[in-house]
Amino acid sequence: MSTTDIIVKVIKYMLILGPSIFSTHTWLYMKNPKYYFMVIRLLSKWRDTNWSINIKYELPDLNDSYRKIESTLRVRFGEQKYKREVNMVNKKLYKCDGFNMLIRDDFSDGDFSTNSLYISISELNVTLNTAEEKLRLFRELFNEIQRELSPTDAGYNLDVYFKNGKNPFYGLMVQRLGKEKVNYFECSFPIDAIVPKVADRGDRSHLLRIFKEKLTINDNSFDILEETAKRALLFK
């Protein structure tokens, strides 16, 4: 059989089987979530997202909380990747290895305080290739800070903003209608729906919420937040 005959035969089979393969792909893409997210994951390697992390610690007292956090940052990042940019009494800003961390408490000109400490990291650009590394870094950092502060309560929030309307969950739900026709979109479900190991704690108040432009996760443990993000954002 000549090379020309082989090429003709291949083209013939492609013409015969191509529509069937495409139809199967389309049906699975529209109807099977696992297949849909497999395709999304393959196509999302270079997609950028913007992250915003917000934390609230309830403390017995504020005392030397800032000093403890600063010491943790200095040890973890070293003098070359750590710098204090703002140094006010009740507000400090640190630049640490590519991100800015704002820390403040709830004093107002020296008035009443509930001993709440807030940590914020915003405008953090993350690709899906680097998301898992970032989650691990922040889990280790915040677990260390929490051990140092020993708060009576902790709350962690992660917002993931999808650029150019590329929210994969949003696409799954409304792609047939057309995203340009949707003015508002929201769905939410308990974290234990995708992270089974947290089901035993019996608390279904912590939610994964999906909006038109972002995904948001809330929990009182960054370990659980990391696991939720891996399953929801990285489709693992």
Phi, psi and omega in degrees: 000129182283165178300321179298318179298320180297315180298316180298318181295318179298315179298321180298313180294324178296319180293326181283313186271339184305307180301322180294317178296317180296319179296318178296316178301314182297317180296314179296319181298323183274332191248337186247108183302320181297317178294318179303311183289332174297315179295315180301317180297318180295327183268357188253011186302324185254014183279131180272147171227158173249129182252147171226125181244130178229134184228143175231125176247129171265123187243152174300320172200158183282317177034245185259033182300317180298318180297318180296317179294316180298319178297319178297317179295318182296318180291318185289318187258344180077168184292335183282333184243021182221135178206137176269116184269323180232135183224069176267168184299314184243020178204130179221145179236127181241139175256118188227104169047052174097359176218157178254135179242116177263129180235132179210161174243184188258021171291146175232100181054039176082006181277197186305139177230145175261012180060042176258136179241134184242136176237131181227135172231122184228167177053045179263111181278126183224131172270162179293340176289331184254359186299316183295321178295318179296318179300317179296316179301312183288326176298313179296318181295310185287330174295323178292317178297319180296321177297322181290321185274333184050060181290155175282338177204152180219145176223130182240139178227135174234122172252129178244114181264127180266129183281146173057032177068024184270038177285114184294327178290317178301317179296321181299321187280323194233012186299328179293324180286322184106116186296334180293344180265358183260118180276327182212141181215134176203137167214155181212153176203156182298146180301326183293352176288335178241348175238086188303331185293346179268357183297329184292340182283347172072014180248110181255019181276344180272126192238152162259122182239138183238125179245180182298320186252351186206168173240137181227138183233135177231135175197166177265008177225127178289335175300315180290322178299317178298314181296320179296316180296322178299318182284323185274315184274319183265358177059041180257000000 
